[in-house]
């Protein structure tokens, strides 16, 4: 498949994925998987693994992000900034509560959190 035909096929696949029609995409990809093309095989595995989570149209309608960029960026500033302080050591029992507090603060839920505890 080349050029325009490939572009049309890809647009169709992406549209199906965006609308949560993963089973249909997987049936299209089976034709390619037989030929052992790594990219298609890897995509098929990913879609099978996250089939119940891929509802991008629904997430967009709720105003939620669908990319991982925001999460990866936040990861550097929320957990890593605190966990990677020079000389710091952490007991496994303390990591999740500390991260929960940092997430509460990052989302501006600090006041609500303390009000819920007090009441």
Secondary structure, 3 states (H helix, E strand, C coil): CCHHHHHHHHHHHHHHHHCCCHHHHHHHHHHHHCCCCHHHHHHHHHHHHCHHHCCHHHHHHCCCCCCCHHHHHHHHHCHHHHHCCCCCCCCHHHHHHHHHHHHHHHCCCHHHHHHHHHC
